[in-house]
Amino acid sequence: MIKVAIIEDNINLRDRLKNLMEQSDRLDCLLAVDSVEKFLRYYDKTSGLDILLLDIGLPGMSGIKGIPHIHKIAPDLDIVILTVHQDPDKIFNSICAGAMGYLLKDLSFGELENHIISVKEKGGSVLSPKIARRVLRHFQGGNNTIKNNKTELTKKEVQVVRFLVDGLSYQKVADQIGITLDGVRYHVKNIYKKLQVRSKAQVVKKYLEGDIDFEDY
C-alpha cells in the first residue's frame, strides 16, 4: 500500500481525493491538510509516507516555496505537484525545487493513481501530457549530443535523459530504446557520474536550468 499525503486548500477536491484513496487497493491517504504549515506541524516521521500531492496556490506559504521546508523534515518523500497552473515558470521552479512530477487537476483518478504508482514503484518522474509537451517544446532540441562543461554524453545517454525528462519509468525507457532494464540502469549510472548528480530529479533540474546543452556530433 502506497502511503499518500495531500496538501490542497480546495476542501471539496481534498475530501474527494481522500475518499477515493480510501477505496483504492493501492493507495492509503494518511494526511490531508490545506497548507504547508499544517503539513509541517502534523507530519509524523514514523508514518512512512511515500508520496505527497502538493498544490501550488495555498494559503500562507506557496507549494513551491514549501518544497525545501518539506524536504528538510522528510528528505526521502517524493513530492508531486497537483495544480491547475500551466505557467512554464511554475513548472520550472517546481522541478528545480525538487518536485518529482507536475500533474494537472484535470486528470481522472485512475490516471492520478497510475502516476503515483509509477513514482513509487517504478522510479518514474511524472508529467501530465500537456505539461510534458510544453516542457519538451520549450527545452528539447532535436540534436544528438549533450555537453556539460568538460563532459559529454553518448547518443544513447542523450536518449535516456530525454525520456527521463519526459517522465518515463526505467522500464518504459528500456522499451522505447530497445535495451534491457539493466542496460538503462547502466546508462543512468554513467549519466549520474558525468553530470555529478545522485537522482533523476537532479538530472531533470540540470536539463531545465540549461546546464545541459545540445549540440550536433
C-alpha positions as CSV (number, residue, x, y, z in Angstrom):
1,M,0.0,0.0,0.0
2,I,1.4,3.4,-1.0
3,K,1.0,6.0,1.7
4,V,0.0,9.4,0.4
5,A,-0.5,12.8,1.9
6,I,-2.4,15.7,0.3
7,I,-1.9,19.5,0.7
8,E,-4.8,21.1,-1.1
9,D,-6.9,24.1,0.0
10,N,-10.0,23.2,-2.0
11,I,-11.9,21.3,0.6
12,N,-14.1,19.5,-2.0
13,L,-11.2,18.3,-4.1
14,R,-9.2,17.4,-1.0
15,D,-12.1,15.3,0.5
16,R,-12.8,13.7,-2.8
17,L,-9.2,12.6,-3.3
18,K,-9.0,11.3,0.2
19,N,-12.3,9.3,-0.1
20,L,-11.2,7.8,-3.4
21,M,-7.8,6.8,-2.0
22,E,-9.6,5.1,1.0
23,Q,-11.5,3.0,-1.6
24,S,-8.3,2.1,-3.5
25,D,-6.5,-1.2,-3.1
26,R,-3.1,0.5,-3.8
27,L,-3.3,3.9,-2.1
28,D,-3.8,5.0,1.5
29,C,-4.2,8.7,2.4
30,L,-2.7,9.3,5.9
31,L,-2.8,13.1,6.0
32,A,-4.9,15.7,4.1
33,V,-4.4,19.4,5.0
34,D,-4.9,22.8,3.4
35,S,-1.5,24.4,3.9
36,V,2.2,23.6,4.0
37,E,2.3,25.0,7.5
38,K,-0.2,22.4,8.7
39,F,1.7,19.6,7.0
40,L,4.9,20.6,8.7
41,R,3.0,20.7,12.0
42,Y,1.2,17.3,11.7
43,Y,3.8,15.3,9.7
44,D,4.8,12.2,11.6
45,K,8.3,10.8,10.7
46,T,7.2,7.3,11.8
47,S,4.2,7.2,9.3
48,G,6.4,6.2,6.4
49,L,4.8,8.5,3.9
50,D,5.7,7.7,0.3
51,I,4.1,10.5,-1.8
52,L,2.9,14.0,-1.2
53,L,0.4,15.6,-3.6
54,L,1.1,19.3,-3.4
55,D,-0.9,22.2,-4.7
56,I,0.9,25.5,-5.6
57,G,-1.6,28.2,-4.7
58,L,-2.1,27.8,-1.0
59,P,-2.9,30.0,2.0
60,G,0.3,31.1,3.6
61,M,3.4,29.5,2.1
62,S,3.1,28.5,-1.6
63,G,3.6,24.9,-2.6
64,I,6.8,25.7,-4.5
65,K,8.3,27.7,-1.6
66,G,7.2,24.9,0.7
67,I,9.1,22.1,-1.0
68,P,12.5,22.8,0.6
69,H,10.9,23.1,4.1
70,I,9.1,19.7,3.5
71,H,12.3,18.0,2.3
72,K,14.1,19.3,5.3
73,I,12.0,17.2,7.6
74,A,11.2,14.4,5.1
75,P,14.1,14.2,2.7
76,D,13.0,10.9,1.1
77,L,9.4,12.0,0.5
78,D,8.5,12.1,-3.2
79,I,6.6,15.3,-4.0
80,V,4.3,15.6,-6.9
81,I,2.7,18.9,-7.8
82,L,-1.1,18.7,-8.5
83,T,-2.3,22.0,-9.8
84,V,-4.3,23.9,-12.4
85,H,-1.3,26.1,-13.4
86,Q,0.4,25.6,-16.7
87,D,2.8,28.6,-16.4
88,P,6.3,27.5,-17.6
89,D,7.9,29.4,-14.7
90,K,5.9,27.4,-12.2
91,I,6.7,24.1,-13.9
92,F,10.4,25.1,-14.0
93,N,10.5,26.3,-10.4
94,S,8.7,23.3,-9.1
95,I,11.1,20.8,-10.7
96,C,14.1,22.9,-9.6
97,A,12.8,22.9,-6.1
98,G,12.8,19.1,-6.0
99,A,9.3,18.0,-7.2
100,M,9.3,14.6,-8.8
101,G,6.3,15.4,-11.0
102,Y,3.9,18.0,-12.2
103,L,0.3,17.0,-12.8
104,L,-2.8,18.9,-13.8
105,K,-6.1,18.5,-11.8
106,D,-8.0,17.5,-15.0
107,L,-6.6,14.0,-14.7
108,S,-9.0,11.2,-13.8
109,F,-8.5,9.5,-10.5
110,G,-7.4,6.4,-12.4
111,E,-4.7,8.4,-14.2
112,L,-3.6,10.0,-11.0
113,E,-3.4,6.6,-9.2
114,N,-1.2,5.2,-12.0
115,H,1.1,8.2,-11.8
116,I,1.5,7.8,-8.1
117,I,2.3,4.1,-8.5
118,S,4.8,5.0,-11.2
119,V,6.7,7.4,-8.9
120,K,6.8,4.9,-6.0
121,E,7.2,1.5,-7.6
122,K,8.9,2.3,-11.0
123,G,11.0,5.2,-10.1
124,G,9.4,7.4,-12.7
125,S,9.1,11.2,-12.8
126,V,5.6,12.1,-13.9
127,L,4.3,14.9,-16.0
128,S,0.7,15.4,-17.3
129,P,0.7,15.1,-21.1
130,K,0.0,18.8,-21.6
131,I,2.9,19.7,-19.3
132,A,5.3,17.2,-20.9
133,R,4.6,18.7,-24.4
134,R,5.0,22.2,-23.0
135,V,8.3,21.3,-21.3
136,L,9.7,19.5,-24.3
137,R,8.7,22.1,-26.8
138,H,10.4,24.7,-24.7
139,F,13.6,22.9,-23.7
140,Q,14.2,20.0,-26.0
141,G,16.5,20.4,-29.0
142,G,16.5,18.0,-32.0
143,N,20.2,17.2,-31.8
144,N,22.2,14.2,-30.6
145,T,24.9,15.2,-28.2
146,I,24.9,16.6,-24.7
147,K,27.8,18.6,-23.4
148,N,28.1,19.7,-19.8
149,N,31.3,21.7,-19.1
150,K,34.1,19.2,-19.9
151,T,31.8,16.2,-20.1
152,E,30.0,14.7,-23.0
153,L,27.2,12.1,-23.0
154,T,26.8,9.4,-25.6
155,K,23.9,9.4,-28.1
156,K,22.3,6.6,-26.1
157,E,22.7,8.5,-22.9
158,V,21.1,11.5,-24.6
159,Q,18.1,9.3,-25.4
160,V,17.8,8.2,-21.8
161,V,18.0,11.8,-20.5
162,R,15.2,12.9,-22.8
163,F,13.0,10.0,-21.8
164,L,13.6,10.7,-18.1
165,V,12.7,14.4,-18.6
166,D,9.5,13.1,-20.3
167,G,8.7,11.3,-17.1
168,L,9.1,7.7,-18.3
169,S,10.0,4.9,-15.9
170,Y,13.2,2.9,-16.4
171,Q,11.1,0.0,-17.9
172,K,9.4,2.3,-20.4
173,V,12.8,3.8,-21.3
174,A,14.1,0.3,-22.0
175,D,11.1,-0.5,-24.2
176,Q,11.5,2.8,-26.1
177,I,15.2,2.4,-26.8
178,G,15.2,-1.4,-27.2
179,I,17.6,-2.3,-24.4
180,T,17.3,-4.2,-21.2
181,L,16.3,-2.7,-17.8
182,D,19.8,-3.4,-16.6
183,G,21.1,-1.5,-19.7
184,V,19.0,1.6,-18.7
185,R,20.4,1.4,-15.2
186,Y,24.0,1.2,-16.6
187,H,23.4,4.3,-18.7
188,V,21.8,6.2,-15.8
189,K,24.7,5.3,-13.6
190,N,27.1,6.8,-16.2
191,I,24.9,9.9,-16.6
192,Y,24.9,10.5,-12.9
193,K,28.6,10.2,-12.7
194,K,29.2,12.5,-15.7
195,L,26.7,15.2,-14.5
196,Q,27.8,14.8,-10.9
197,V,24.2,14.2,-9.6
198,R,22.6,11.5,-7.5
199,S,19.0,11.4,-8.6
200,K,16.7,11.7,-11.6
201,A,15.3,14.9,-10.2
202,Q,18.7,16.4,-10.3
203,V,19.2,15.3,-14.0
204,V,15.9,16.9,-14.9
205,K,16.8,20.0,-12.9
206,K,20.1,20.4,-14.8
207,Y,18.2,19.9,-18.0
208,L,15.6,22.5,-17.3
209,E,18.1,25.0,-15.9
210,G,20.0,24.9,-19.1
211,D,23.1,23.4,-17.6
212,I,23.0,20.7,-20.3
213,D,23.5,21.9,-23.8
214,F,22.5,20.1,-27.0
215,E,24.9,20.2,-30.0
216,D,25.4,18.2,-33.1
217,Y,28.0,15.5,-33.4
